[in-house]
Amino acid sequence: MGVAPHEVELNSQEPYSLGQLIDIAESNNPSTRAAWDRAKVAAASVGVAKSELYPTIIASASGRTFLNPPLLYRTFVLQDIGAFETALNLNYTLVDFGARRSEITATQARLLAANLNFNNEHLVLVQQVSLAYYNLLNAIGLREAAAVTLNDAQAVEDAAQDRKNNGLATLPDLLEAKAATAKANYDLQSAIGAEQAAFGDLATILTATPVKPFKVQPLAELTIPDALDQSVEDAIHTAYQQRPDLLADIARVKAANAEVKHARSAYYPQLDFDGEKGWLRAWGEQEKLPGTYGKTYTYDARLSLKWTVFDGFRRESRIAQAKAERTAAEEEVHEREDHIADHVWSDYANAETALQQRKAATSLLAASSESYSAAVDSYKDGVRNILDVLSAERELARARAVDVTARTQVLESFTNLSFRTGDLLINHPKGKNP
């Protein structure tokens, strides 16, 4: 049996904010749904482990009839017997020296780890949606900048054509302007392709089809951060406190500790009670004699103490296995902490760099715009040549692209830092859902 396709329908009229896009992804992305189902499996495992604390009660009913010639003295006598019996059986472990409790503790720790893994899937998804959204905004901004550059190049080409018509410019000047226009058009087409690819990436994360267009909130409406609100030491400390993947590793250490205790409990005896109370009805007839009928209540009670004296060193091996798993889990925690510190440090530095680049890009765009305007005016006045104008045009086009990229890089670097510290899970933009 095949799996039905899963695809979310989006409104193509109203632009989606980042918070709304995150809501859509959280509600429809298969990775979060799978993580939630794994958490439900772990929760059911806790219930299974807790059930060992309660007695087992079994109700049974059985009927039997048989014709049998048993040996009676020196003669085989044919007997026809029928019986019907009902009973309730109760089985309960009275003492096991913590075996059940340690198993429950282990399953509870694994449940906590599963829940934290579910939170981590959400954290990863929020980052993926955010970065895909910012990547699309960057692609849109570069496409818009390329379109403006094409218009500028066309204007310069028109000005060169006018000057040539008036005998003030040469054919090589006009050809240089036409080549610049063609280059600007080529860059625009490349930017359009990059935008379509970025749109497809975002649609895929949302489990939507890229064939059906939808709008997103533009970059101009977003607030670009201008400073970091914590030190790198505080960021690392925050990550240690709230990163769900690290907390899940710590929960697995707790589960491993409980498994060690559970393995050790096998050295102690186990005291069980087993009892049964029932009711029996029976009819029987012996050959050549009249039949008889009887009924009675039955019961059976048993108290048993079981202590394994020797099992081929199985218990020792299980304890060694549990201890090794605990040590491995502890080392994974240490390794995770090292990676977290390294990643937070790197992303903190990237965020600081992005802030400084954003300031430099703003100044570069302003200076390039003034330079281009001055070059065009001077060219029209016959003071500058076409190469000066085209050079200023290229610098302005680069400055526009740098400005767009610098703004989105600030947003991306802050998102990555929030992802590394775990803040993104709590402080990400909200849509319609709380």
Secondary structure, 3 states (H helix, E strand, C coil): CCCCCCCCCCCCCCCECHHHHHHHHHHHCHHHHHHHHHHHHHHHHHHHHHHHHCCEEEEEEEEEEEEECCEECCEECCEEEEEEEEEEEEEEEEECCCHHHHHHHHHHHHHHHHHHHHHHHHHHHHHHHHHHHHHHHHHHHHHHHHHHHHHHHHHHHHHHHHHHHCCCCCHHHHHHHHHHHHHHHHHHHHHHHHHHHHHHHHHHHCCCCCCCCCCECCHHHCCCCCCCCCCHHHHHHHHHHHCHHHHHHHHHHHHHHHHHHHHHHHHCCEEEEEEEEEEEEEEEEECCCCCEEEEEEEEEEEEEEECCCCCCCHHHHHHHHHHHHHHHHHHHHHHHHHHHHHHHHHHHHHHHHHHHHHHHHHHHHHHHHHHHHHHHHHHHCCCCCHHHHHHHHHHHHHHHHHHHHHHHHHHHHHHHHHHHHCCHHHHCCCCCCC
